[in-house]
């Protein structure tokens, strides 16, 4: 049985109770205390009510995924208590602020069987007694948590002061609540002994969501315009871009609908401004006619497609990796494109930069897939990776005077024609949505249409040859190879690190696809030729990457681990799967 060296804290309440805010404060304070953290959120599609939580997994090594079961549960609402009590481990502990809490017979049995300990704190009364407001009960609760895990209060206090720096009048009442909760007697609970030691090197790490990393990557990519219509889980990119536009001088516009969003971006890119858009599945559906326009006019275009479970509205605040087919096949007609899938904080920052370089080199649409699990999780990182150089792939200034109109869509071996911006040369061309000749003039001639169609498709061949193979993570020799894409990488790698240490004679490895279309297959076919046992792991029902790989190679995946309930893969689930699979 795998035993993960983690402490798992779940802060639960209703939407509107500040669950995410105090969860982030706890994560920051734990990081400043020298621990590695990973923050995971679940919340309903409600402004108020329902039940939500912010879970913080703590370890002494970097982690990028969550456990399913909880050590400590902090409850701010009755509905959250009843919803999350079953997630506690044996010996788990609960701190709640719910007067006259009633338990069902089933809950009483669960508490007895699993030896769960529970304590009530009159947190709202405490907050009001010291001159604070009822909402400050949250601070009392996290202070009691801090007492239970036996950490010095200074890091939590410094985080609290920083959090309310713009509201100086509420700082001292919150600090008073913090100190009161930290000294409140927690009768009946056992002090938590953290089994691993903090390390000073982690204290100055950053804590960033995947969306914040995408936004920072876009800034580093030279993006000068961002257009979006808010759609979970991409919305916080828009919020963050708007927050920093004074520093970046970027044009940030919330537009009325996704059709306008995509057309503004294509227009900006045509004129030479790097423009970015982000949406989710339903919004991308509306964009697809314009994506085809970019394919025909050979205008670079980059879109972030933030996945959530569908179809239709589906589960709008939950996670999925079920839009790979949408990204690969959406749009009428046939035209080249690139699809890149984010997985971890490094890829969230770098992939958006690589996407623009690819879009401008090959003059194609590039879809960057992310997921709610990546977009809204809180990653702890030591530093940002080195940014790639911005490459615009435009005609050089010394060639402006020799250009002619027919150069714009000139047939070449690679399919890539010269590209220049309006006004840079006297040579003018038509960016035409109809089939056209080399200068953009409309044509219905069969031979010219075939030439232009073939020219565009040649770019797909060139791109395919230029893209990297998937990355094999772990030892070269393994008893099982997992194959996947997206956020499953983080769970698999966290499990693999422990598994290969505990079972060195039964090591596993993982073949990760970041560039998922056009797909490279040599590493996979090499594994198949060696008769390597392979298992597909995806956060969707159809095994969409597996189907694409089968289409390209003829290799079928007999073993699959698929999950499609709106939740990510948890380390417990992957660990249990391996224990059953590898006996």
C-alpha positions in Angstrom: 0.0 0.0 0.0 1.5 3.4 -1.0 1.7 5.8 1.8 2.0 9.4 0.6 4.0 11.7 2.9 1.5 14.5 2.9 -0.8 16.4 5.2 -4.1 17.3 3.6 -6.2 20.2 4.8 -9.7 21.0 3.5 -11.3 24.3 4.2 -15.0 24.0 3.4 -18.1 26.3 3.4 -20.6 27.8 1.1 -20.0 29.9 -2.0 -19.7 33.5 -0.8 -18.1 32.6 2.6 -14.6 33.5 1.4 -13.4 29.8 1.3 -11.0 30.4 -1.5 -9.5 33.6 0.0 -8.7 32.0 3.3 -7.5 28.8 1.6 -5.0 30.9 -0.3 -3.9 32.7 2.9 -3.2 29.3 4.6 -1.3 28.1 1.5 0.9 31.2 1.5 1.6 30.9 5.2 2.5 27.2 4.8 4.8 28.1 2.0 6.4 30.9 4.1 6.9 28.2 6.8 9.1 26.2 4.4 6.6 23.6 3.1 5.7 22.6 -0.5 2.0 23.0 -1.2 -0.6 22.4 -3.9 -4.0 24.1 -3.8 -7.1 22.5 -5.4 -10.7 24.0 -5.5 -14.2 22.6 -5.9 -17.2 24.9 -6.0 -20.7 25.0 -7.4 -21.9 27.2 -10.2 -23.6 29.5 -7.6 -22.8 32.9 -6.4 -24.0 32.0 -2.9 -24.9 28.7 -1.2 -24.0 25.1 -2.1 -20.8 23.6 -0.8 -17.3 24.5 -1.8 -13.8 23.8 -0.6 -10.2 24.8 -1.0 -7.8 21.9 -0.3 -4.2 22.3 0.5 -1.8 19.3 0.2 1.4 19.8 2.1 4.7 17.9 1.6 8.5 18.4 1.8 9.0 17.9 -1.9 7.3 19.8 -4.9 3.8 18.4 -5.6 1.3 19.3 -8.3 -1.7 17.1 -7.5 -4.2 16.3 -4.8 -5.1 13.4 -2.5 -8.7 12.3 -2.3 -8.8 11.8 1.4 -8.4 14.5 4.1 -6.5 14.7 7.4 -8.0 18.0 8.7 -11.4 19.5 7.8 -12.3 23.1 8.7 -16.1 23.6 8.2 -17.8 27.0 8.0 -21.3 25.7 7.0 -23.6 22.8 7.8 -24.0 21.7 4.2 -20.2 21.5 3.8 -19.9 19.5 7.0 -22.3 16.9 5.8 -20.8 16.8 2.3 -17.2 16.4 3.3 -17.2 14.4 6.5 -17.0 11.2 4.4 -13.7 12.4 2.8 -11.8 12.2 6.1 -9.2 9.5 6.7 -9.2 7.2 9.7 -8.2 9.4 12.7 -9.2 12.6 10.8 -10.1 15.7 12.7 -12.7 18.4 12.3 -13.0 22.0 13.5 -16.4 23.6 12.9 -18.3 26.7 13.9 -21.8 25.3 13.7 -24.1 25.7 16.7 -26.3 22.7 17.6 -24.9 20.5 14.8 -27.1 17.4 14.3 -25.6 14.2 13.1 -27.4 11.4 11.3 -27.0 7.8 12.5 -24.9 7.1 9.5 -22.5 10.0 10.3 -22.3 8.9 14.0 -21.3 5.4 12.9 -18.7 6.8 10.4 -17.2 9.0 13.2 -17.0 6.0 15.5 -15.7 3.5 13.0 -13.0 5.9 11.7 -12.2 7.4 15.1 -12.8 10.9 13.8 -12.4 13.7 16.4 -14.6 16.9 16.2 -14.5 20.2 18.0 -16.8 23.2 17.9 -15.5 26.8 18.1 -18.0 29.7 18.6 -16.0 31.6 16.0 -18.6 34.2 15.1 -19.2 35.1 18.8 -15.4 35.3 19.3 -15.0 37.7 16.3 -17.9 39.9 17.5 -16.7 40.0 21.1 -13.4 41.5 20.2 -15.0 44.1 18.0 -14.8 42.4 14.6 -17.4 41.4 12.1 -19.0 37.9 11.7 -17.0 37.3 8.5 -13.8 37.4 10.6 -14.9 34.1 12.1 -12.9 32.7 9.1 -9.7 34.1 10.6 -10.5 32.5 14.0 -11.0 29.2 12.3 -7.7 29.2 10.4 -5.9 30.4 13.5 -7.3 27.3 15.4 -6.1 25.2 12.5 -2.6 26.8 12.8 -2.6 25.9 16.5 -3.5 22.3 15.8 -0.7 21.8 13.3 1.8 23.3 15.8 3.3 26.0 13.6 4.5 29.5 14.8 1.9 32.1 14.1 4.2 34.7 12.6 4.0 33.6 8.9 0.2 33.5 9.1 0.1 36.9 10.7 2.4 38.4 8.0 0.2 36.9 5.3 -2.9 38.4 6.9 -1.4 41.9 7.2 -0.3 41.7 3.5 -3.8 40.5 2.5 -5.5 43.5 4.1 -2.8 46.1 3.4 -5.3 48.1 1.2 -7.8 48.1 4.1 -5.8 49.2 7.1 -8.9 49.6 9.3 -9.6 45.9 9.3 -6.1 44.7 10.0 -6.0 45.0 13.8 -9.5 43.4 14.3 -8.4 40.5 12.1 -5.1 40.1 14.0 -7.1 40.1 17.2 -9.2 37.3 15.8 -6.1 35.5 14.7 -4.5 35.5 18.2 -7.8 34.5 19.9 -8.2 31.5 17.6 -4.6 30.5 18.0 -4.9 30.3 21.8 -8.4 28.8 21.9 -8.4 25.5 23.8 -9.2 22.7 21.3 -10.5 20.1 23.7 -10.7 16.6 22.4 -8.4 17.1 19.4 -4.9 15.6 19.1 -2.1 18.0 18.1 -0.9 17.2 14.6 2.7 16.1 14.2 3.9 17.0 10.7 6.2 14.1 9.8 8.4 16.0 7.4 10.6 19.0 8.0 10.2 22.5 6.4 13.0 23.8 4.2 14.1 27.4 4.0 14.6 27.1 0.3 10.8 26.9 -0.2 10.0 30.1 1.8 10.4 32.4 -1.2 8.7 30.3 -3.8 5.8 31.8 -5.7 2.2 30.7 -5.5 0.4 31.1 -8.9 -2.7 29.7 -10.5 -2.4 28.2 -14.0 -4.4 31.1 -15.4 -2.0 33.6 -13.8 0.9 31.7 -15.4 -0.8 31.7 -18.8 -1.3 35.5 -18.5 2.3 36.1 -17.5 3.4 33.9 -20.4 1.3 36.0 -22.7 2.9 39.2 -21.5 6.4 37.6 -22.1 5.2 36.6 -25.6 4.6 40.2 -26.5 0.8 40.1 -26.5 -0.5 43.6 -26.9 -4.2 42.9 -27.0 -6.4 40.5 -25.1 -10.1 40.0 -26.0 -12.5 37.8 -24.1 -16.0 37.1 -23.0 -16.0 35.7 -19.5 -16.4 31.9 -19.4 -15.3 29.6 -16.6 -12.6 28.4 -16.2 -10.8 31.0 -18.4 -12.4 34.1 -16.7 -9.6 34.8 -14.3 -7.2 35.4 -17.2 -9.3 38.3 -18.2 -9.5 39.6 -14.6 -5.7 39.3 -14.2 -5.0 41.0 -17.6 -7.3 43.9 -16.6 -5.5 44.2 -13.2 -2.1 44.6 -14.8 -2.9 46.6 -17.9 -1.5 49.8 -16.5 1.9 48.2 -16.2 1.7 46.3 -19.4 -0.1 48.9 -21.5 -2.0 46.0 -23.1 -5.4 46.6 -24.6 -7.8 44.5 -22.6 -11.4 44.3 -23.7 -14.4 42.3 -22.4 -16.4 41.8 -25.6 -20.1 41.1 -25.9 -19.8 37.6 -27.5 -17.2 35.1 -28.7 -17.8 35.7 -32.4 -16.7 39.3 -31.9 -13.9 38.2 -29.7 -12.3 36.0 -32.4 -12.8 38.4 -35.2 -11.2 41.3 -33.3 -8.2 39.0 -32.5 -7.9 37.9 -36.2 -8.1 41.6 -37.3 -5.4 42.6 -34.8 -3.1 39.8 -35.8 -3.6 40.6 -39.5 -2.4 44.2 -38.7 0.6 42.9 -36.8 -0.5 43.0 -33.1 -0.1 39.9 -31.1 -3.6 39.3 -29.8 -4.9 36.5 -27.6 -8.3 35.1 -26.8 -9.5 32.6 -24.2 -12.8 30.8 -23.8 -14.3 27.4 -22.9 -16.0 24.8 -25.1 -19.3 26.5 -25.8 -17.5 29.8 -26.6 -15.1 28.0 -28.9 -18.1 26.5 -30.8 -19.1 30.0 -31.7 -15.6 30.9 -32.8 -15.1 28.0 -35.3 -16.3 29.7 -38.5 -13.8 32.5 -37.8 -11.1 29.9 -37.0 -11.7 28.5 -40.5 -11.3 32.1 -41.8 -7.9 32.3 -40.2 -7.0 29.0 -41.9 -8.0 30.2 -45.3 -6.5 33.7 -45.1 -3.4 32.2 -43.4 -3.6 34.7 -40.5 -1.9 33.7 -37.3 -4.4 33.1 -34.5 -4.0 31.8 -30.9 -6.8 30.7 -28.7 -6.8 29.3 -25.2 -9.5 26.6 -24.9 -10.1 26.1 -21.1 -11.9 22.7 -20.8 -14.8 21.8 -18.5 -17.2 18.9 -18.7 -19.9 19.1 -21.4 -22.0 18.8 -23.5 -23.9 22.1 -23.5 -23.4 23.9 -20.1 -22.4 20.6 -18.5 -20.6 21.1 -15.3 -19.4 24.7 -15.7 -17.2 24.9 -12.6 -15.6 21.4 -12.8 -12.7 19.9 -14.7 -12.3 17.8 -17.8 -10.0 17.0 -20.7 -12.7 16.2 -23.2 -12.3 18.9 -25.9 -9.3 17.5 -27.7 -11.5 16.4 -30.6 -13.1 19.9 -30.7 -9.6 21.6 -30.9 -8.4 19.2 -33.6 -11.4 19.0 -35.8 -13.5 22.1 -35.3 -14.2 24.3 -38.3 -15.4 23.6 -41.8 -13.1 22.4 -44.5 -9.5 21.2 -44.1 -6.7 23.5 -43.1 -3.5 23.2 -41.0 -3.5 23.9 -37.3 -1.6 23.1 -34.1 -2.9 22.0 -30.8 -0.9 22.3 -27.6 -2.0 20.9 -24.2 -0.9 22.5 -20.9 -0.1 20.3 -18.0 2.0 22.0 -15.3 3.1 25.5 -14.2 6.1 25.4 -16.6 4.0 24.5 -19.6 1.3 27.1 -18.6 4.0 29.8 -18.8 6.0 28.6 -21.8 3.4 27.0 -24.1 1.5 30.2 -24.8 4.8 31.8 -25.9 5.6 28.9 -28.2 2.1 29.0 -29.5 2.6 32.5 -30.9 5.9 31.7 -32.5 4.3 28.7 -34.2 1.2 30.6 -35.2 3.3 33.3 -36.9 5.8 31.0 -38.5 3.3 28.7 -40.1 0.5 31.3 -40.4 -2.1 29.0 -38.8 -4.5 28.8 -35.9 -3.0 27.4 -32.7 -5.3 26.1 -30.0 -3.9 25.9 -26.5 -5.8 23.5 -24.3 -6.0 23.9 -20.6 -8.4 22.5 -18.0 -10.1 23.8 -14.9 -7.7 21.6 -12.8 -4.8 23.6 -14.3 -6.4 26.9 -14.7 -7.6 27.4 -11.1 -5.2 25.2 -9.0 -2.6 27.0 -7.0 0.9 25.9 -7.9 4.1 26.5 -5.9 7.1 27.3 -8.1 10.6 28.3 -7.3 11.0 30.5 -10.4 9.6 31.0 -13.9 11.5 29.2 -16.7 13.6 31.0 -19.3 11.3 32.5 -22.0 11.8 31.6 -25.6 12.8 34.4 -28.0 9.9 36.1 -29.7 10.0 35.3 -33.4 7.6 37.1 -35.7 8.6 35.4 -38.9 7.8 38.5 -41.0 9.5 39.5 -44.2 12.7 41.5 -43.4 12.7 45.2 -44.1 15.4 44.9 -46.8 13.0 42.9 -48.9 9.9 45.2 -48.8 10.7 46.8 -52.1 11.1 43.6 -54.0 7.8 42.1 -52.9 5.0 41.6 -55.4 1.3 40.8 -54.6 1.6 37.1 -55.7 4.3 36.6 -53.0 1.7 36.6 -50.2 0.3 33.1 -51.0 3.2 31.9 -53.2 3.6 28.2 -53.5 6.6 26.9 -51.6 7.9 23.4 -50.6 7.1 24.0 -47.0 3.8 25.7 -47.7 4.9 28.8 -45.8 4.7 31.9 -47.9 6.2 35.4 -47.2 4.1 37.4 -44.8 4.2 41.2 -44.4 1.9 43.6 -42.7 -0.4 46.1 -44.4 1.6 49.3 -45.2 5.0 47.7 -45.0 5.3 47.3 -48.7 3.7 48.8 -51.9 2.8 45.2 -52.8 -0.9 44.7 -51.8 -2.9 41.5 -51.6 -6.4 40.4 -50.7 -6.9 38.4 -47.5 -9.8 36.5 -48.9 -12.2 34.0 -47.3 -12.9 32.6 -50.8 -10.5 30.3 -52.5 -8.0 32.5 -54.2 -4.8 32.7 -56.2 -1.4 33.6 -55.0 -2.3 37.4 -54.7 -5.6 36.6 -52.9 -7.8 37.2 -56.0 -11.0 35.0 -55.9 -10.8 31.9 -58.1 -12.9 28.8 -58.8 -10.4 27.4 -61.2 -9.8 23.7 -60.4 -6.0 23.7 -61.0 -5.4 26.9 -59.0 -7.7 25.7 -56.2 -5.8 22.4 -56.0 -2.5 24.2 -55.9 -3.6 26.5 -53.1 -5.3 23.8 -51.1 -2.1 21.6 -51.4 0.1 24.6 -50.4 -1.8 25.1 -47.2 -1.8 21.4 -46.3 2.0 21.3 -46.9 2.3 23.5 -43.9 0.8 20.7 -41.8 3.5 18.3 -43.0 6.3 20.9 -42.3 4.8 21.6 -38.8 4.6 17.9 -38.1 8.2 17.4 -38.9 9.3 20.4 -36.8 7.3 19.5 -33.6 9.0 17.6 -30.8 8.2 14.0 -29.9 6.3 13.3 -26.7 8.5 13.2 -23.6 9.2 9.9 -21.8 9.3 10.7 -18.0 10.9 8.2 -15.6 13.3 5.3 -16.3 13.8 4.0 -19.8 13.1 0.5 -18.6 9.7 0.0 -16.9 7.1 -2.7 -16.2 4.4 -0.4 -17.4 4.2 2.8 -19.5 1.3 5.2 -18.9 0.4 7.4 -21.9 -1.5 10.7 -21.4 -1.8 14.5 -21.8 -2.9 17.5 -19.8 -3.1 17.5 -16.0 -2.9 13.8 -15.6 0.9 14.3 -15.9 1.0 15.9 -12.5 -0.8 13.1 -10.7 1.1 10.3 -12.5 4.5 12.0 -11.8 3.7 12.5 -8.1 2.6 8.8 -7.8 5.5 7.6 -10.0 8.1 9.3 -7.8 6.9 7.3 -4.7 6.1 4.1 -6.6 9.5 3.8 -8.2 11.2 4.5 -4.9 9.2 1.8 -3.0 9.2 -0.7 -5.9 12.5 -0.3 -7.7 12.0 -3.7 -9.4 8.6 -2.7 -10.7 9.2 0.7 -12.0 6.8 2.6 -14.2 7.2 5.5 -16.6 5.0 8.0 -18.4 4.8 9.1 -22.0 3.5 12.7 -22.0 2.0 14.5 -25.0 2.2 18.3 -24.9 2.1 18.9 -28.7 -1.0 16.8 -29.4 -1.6 17.8 -33.0 -0.2 17.2 -35.5 0.8 14.2 -33.4 4.3 12.6 -33.4 4.3 8.9 -32.9 7.9 7.5 -33.2 8.4 7.1 -29.4 5.1 5.4 -29.1 5.6 3.0 -32.0 9.1 2.2 -30.6 7.5 1.1 -27.3 4.9 -1.0 -29.2 7.6 -2.7 -31.2 9.3 -3.7 -28.0 6.0 -5.1 -26.8 6.1 -2.7 -23.8 2.9 -2.9 -21.7 1.0 0.4 -22.2 -2.0 1.9 -20.5 -3.8 5.1 -21.7 -4.8 7.5 -19.0 -7.2 10.4 -19.8 -9.7 12.7 -18.1 -12.4 11.9 -20.6 -14.7 9.1 -21.6 -13.7 8.4 -25.1 -9.9 8.3 -24.7 -9.5 11.0 -27.3 -5.7 11.1 -27.5 -5.7 7.3 -27.7 -8.2 7.4 -30.6 -6.0 10.0 -32.4 -2.9 7.8 -31.8 -4.7 4.7 -33.1 -5.8 6.6 -36.2 -2.2 7.6 -36.9 -0.5 4.3 -36.0 -3.0 1.5 -36.0 -2.0 0.7 -32.5 -4.9 0.0 -30.1 -4.9 0.7 -26.4 -6.3 -2.4 -24.7 -5.7 -1.0 -21.2 -7.3 2.4 -20.3 -7.8 4.4 -17.2 -10.4 7.0 -18.0 -12.2 9.4 -15.6 -15.0 11.7 -16.5 -17.0 12.7 -13.4 -15.9 16.4 -13.4 -13.0 15.6 -11.0 -9.3 15.3 -11.7 -7.3 12.1 -11.0 -6.3 12.0 -7.4 -3.0 10.3 -6.2 -5.0 7.7 -4.2 -6.8 6.6 -7.4 -3.7 6.2 -9.5 -1.9 4.5 -6.7 -4.7 2.0 -6.2 -4.9 1.3 -9.9 -1.2 0.5 -10.0 -1.4 -1.8 -7.0 -4.2 -3.8 -8.7 -2.5 -3.7 -12.1 1.1 -4.6 -11.0 0.9 -7.4 -8.4 
